[in-house]
Amino acid sequence: MDNKKLYEKEILNAQIETNEDEKLVNDRYKKLNGIMEPMYDFILAYSNYYSIRRDYGSGEKFTMIEIHILTEIYDNSGITVTELAEKWCRTSSAISQTVRKLMKWGLINRIGNENNGKIYHLTITEKGKELASIHKKYDNLDIVKTKKKLLKKFTIEELIAFDKICKEYTNILRYKKEKK
């Protein structure tokens, strides 16, 4: 069955009951999982890519989260850990760990809030500015190279549709997380 027919039969026109027999459940799962397999593979591959330390051009290696948090601080001087946590959908504790590393490496500073001793504003050092700038150049080149590779197989409209789908899928996942 081609994917269009599979979508129509198993998703669009499907009526799923909670008391279905095991054979029906297994048959449907095999078909639906087949649709989702490329997405699962992409998520696993990107998750691995996200965690690998790489040299962005400075000679030092950083994870994507470390370099992007640094760049976020560069672009938004004075941002707080709480604001970073909200933007990155992470706990304040997880962001604080990254912030402590960046401080230890001499890339950012933490400045206390005059009105509230519990709040700290993050600023970037000269070394951090250099690295954030190098990172932006690296990402610009990487994004263009990757998109050009994709454009050999897909149209601009298909890539735009993919971007929209990713954004909406992210919204669905965040909504599910919030409802728990």
C-alpha positions as CSV (number, residue, x, y, z in Angstrom):
1,M,0.0,0.0,0.0
2,D,1.5,3.4,-0.9
3,N,1.8,6.1,1.7
4,K,-1.1,8.2,0.5
5,K,-3.5,5.2,0.7
6,L,-2.0,4.3,4.1
7,Y,-2.6,7.8,5.4
8,E,-6.2,7.8,4.1
9,K,-7.1,4.3,5.4
10,E,-5.1,4.0,8.6
11,I,-5.2,7.7,9.8
12,L,-7.7,9.9,8.0
13,N,-10.6,7.4,8.0
14,A,-9.5,5.3,10.9
15,Q,-11.8,4.5,13.9
16,I,-9.6,3.1,16.6
17,E,-11.3,1.4,19.5
18,T,-9.5,0.7,22.9
19,N,-10.8,-2.9,22.9
20,E,-9.4,-4.0,19.5
21,D,-8.1,-7.6,19.2
22,E,-4.4,-8.2,19.3
23,K,-4.0,-9.1,15.6
24,L,-5.7,-5.8,14.5
25,V,-3.5,-3.8,16.9
26,N,-0.3,-5.5,15.7
27,D,-1.3,-5.1,12.0
28,R,-2.1,-1.4,12.4
29,Y,1.0,-0.8,14.5
30,K,3.2,-2.3,11.8
31,K,1.6,0.0,9.2
32,L,1.6,3.2,11.4
33,N,5.1,2.5,12.7
34,G,6.2,2.2,9.0
35,I,5.0,5.7,8.4
36,M,6.7,7.0,11.5
37,E,10.0,5.2,11.1
38,P,11.7,7.9,9.0
39,M,10.8,10.5,11.7
40,Y,12.1,8.2,14.5
41,D,15.3,7.7,12.5
42,F,15.7,11.5,12.0
43,I,15.1,12.2,15.7
44,L,17.6,9.6,16.8
45,A,20.2,10.8,14.3
46,Y,19.7,14.5,15.2
47,S,19.7,13.7,18.9
48,N,23.1,12.0,18.4
49,Y,24.3,14.9,16.3
50,Y,23.1,17.4,19.0
51,S,25.2,15.7,21.7
52,I,28.5,15.3,19.9
53,R,31.2,17.7,20.8
54,R,32.6,19.5,17.7
55,D,35.0,22.2,16.8
56,Y,33.0,25.2,15.5
57,G,36.3,26.7,14.2
58,S,38.0,27.9,17.4
59,G,40.0,24.7,18.1
60,E,37.9,23.8,21.1
61,K,35.0,21.4,21.1
62,F,31.5,22.2,22.3
63,T,28.1,20.5,22.2
64,M,25.3,22.2,20.3
65,I,23.5,23.2,23.5
66,E,26.6,24.8,24.9
67,I,27.4,26.8,21.8
68,H,23.8,27.8,21.2
69,I,23.3,28.9,24.8
70,L,26.5,31.0,24.5
71,T,25.2,32.5,21.2
72,E,21.8,33.3,22.9
73,I,23.6,35.1,25.7
74,Y,25.6,37.0,23.1
75,D,22.5,38.0,21.2
76,N,20.5,38.8,24.4
77,S,23.0,40.3,26.9
78,G,21.5,40.3,30.4
79,I,19.3,37.3,29.8
80,T,18.6,35.1,32.9
81,V,18.8,31.3,33.4
82,T,15.0,31.2,33.7
83,E,14.5,33.0,30.4
84,L,17.0,30.6,28.7
85,A,15.2,27.6,30.3
86,E,11.9,28.8,28.9
87,K,13.3,29.4,25.4
88,W,15.1,26.1,25.3
89,C,12.4,24.1,27.0
90,R,14.8,22.8,29.6
91,T,14.8,23.0,33.4
92,S,16.5,25.9,35.0
93,S,18.8,23.3,36.7
94,A,19.9,21.9,33.3
95,I,20.5,25.4,31.9
96,S,22.4,26.3,35.1
97,Q,24.8,23.4,34.5
98,T,25.6,24.6,31.0
99,V,25.9,28.2,32.3
100,R,28.4,27.1,35.0
101,K,30.5,25.4,32.3
102,L,30.5,28.5,30.1
103,M,31.5,30.6,33.1
104,K,34.3,28.1,34.1
105,W,35.6,28.4,30.5
106,G,35.7,32.2,30.7
107,L,33.0,32.7,28.1
108,I,30.3,34.4,30.1
109,N,29.8,36.4,33.3
110,R,27.0,36.3,35.8
111,I,25.9,39.7,37.3
112,G,23.6,39.8,40.3
113,N,20.3,41.7,40.1
114,E,20.3,44.8,42.3
115,N,16.7,44.3,43.3
116,N,16.6,40.5,43.7
117,G,19.6,38.6,44.9
118,K,18.2,35.3,43.5
119,I,18.3,36.6,39.9
120,Y,21.5,36.8,37.8
121,H,21.9,38.3,34.4
122,L,24.3,36.7,32.0
123,T,26.7,38.6,29.8
124,I,29.4,37.5,27.4
125,T,33.1,38.0,27.7
126,E,35.4,39.0,24.8
127,K,36.4,35.4,24.4
128,G,32.8,34.4,24.4
129,K,32.0,37.1,21.7
130,E,34.7,35.7,19.5
131,L,33.4,32.1,19.9
132,A,29.8,33.2,19.3
133,S,30.8,35.0,16.1
134,I,32.8,31.9,14.9
135,H,29.8,29.7,15.7
136,K,27.4,31.9,13.6
137,K,29.8,31.7,10.6
138,Y,30.0,27.9,11.1
139,D,26.2,27.6,11.3
140,N,25.6,29.8,8.3
141,L,27.9,27.7,6.2
142,D,26.5,24.4,7.6
143,I,22.9,25.5,7.0
144,V,23.5,26.6,3.4
145,K,25.4,23.4,2.6
146,T,22.7,21.2,4.1
147,K,19.9,23.0,2.4
148,K,21.7,22.9,-0.9
149,K,22.1,19.1,-0.5
150,L,18.4,18.8,0.3
151,L,17.5,21.0,-2.7
152,K,19.0,18.4,-5.0
153,K,16.2,16.1,-4.0
154,F,13.4,18.4,-2.9
155,T,11.8,21.6,-4.1
156,I,11.9,24.8,-2.1
157,E,8.2,24.4,-1.4
158,E,8.8,20.9,0.0
159,L,11.5,22.2,2.3
160,I,9.2,25.0,3.5
161,A,6.4,22.5,4.1
162,F,8.9,20.3,6.0
163,D,9.9,23.3,8.2
164,K,6.2,24.1,8.9
165,I,5.6,20.4,9.7
166,C,8.5,20.4,12.1
167,K,7.3,23.5,13.8
168,E,3.8,22.2,14.2
169,Y,5.0,18.8,15.4
170,T,7.1,20.6,18.0
171,N,4.0,22.5,19.1
172,I,2.0,19.2,19.4
173,L,4.8,17.6,21.5
174,R,5.1,20.7,23.8
175,Y,1.3,20.8,24.3
176,K,1.4,17.1,25.3
177,K,4.2,17.8,27.7
178,E,2.3,20.8,29.3
179,K,-0.9,18.7,29.7
180,K,0.8,16.1,31.9
